[in-house]
Amino acid sequence: MIVFDLHCRDGGETFEAWFRSGSDYEEQCAGGLVECPVCGSTNIVKAPMAPRVPRKGGSEPLARLAALQAEMLKSSRWVGDRFVTTARAMHDGEIPREHVHGQATLADAKSLIDDGIAVAPLPLPVVPPSQVN
């Protein structure tokens, strides 16, 4: 079995689907059998996927990435669910610019980018400071 992240070109949804093989996906998609679970559209393509990190021996690169992200976030302030409003306020000059990180929906992140506000997802999840032991 193989799992693909799929993207609906009509509704914009991204979802996961399992297939016996890559050719099985191609056949089903060509036959109109792969549908968006939200809108039912068959206008589906493979979405970009992050590579799977293998378990055996794969913890070292992940640990290095986690350490790099932690070092980067030392100079950044957690703003939580106020990320979008904080980023907009900094962009508009309402508050001083600084490095911040927090939470945003995909739609909100796209809206910021559309408005010329540079944002990027973090590679690993971040535990909010209030939840750290």
SULBEL-V505454 format. One record per helix or strand of 2 or more residues. SS is the DSSP state (alpha for helix, beta for strand). FROM is the first residue (numbers start at 0). TO is the last residue. If there is no record, write none. Layout:
((SS	FROM	TO) (SS	FROM	TO))
This chain:
((beta	1	7) (beta	13	18) (alpha	21	29) (beta	43	45) (alpha	58	72) (beta	76	79) (alpha	82	90) (beta	99	101) (alpha	105	113) (alpha	128	130))
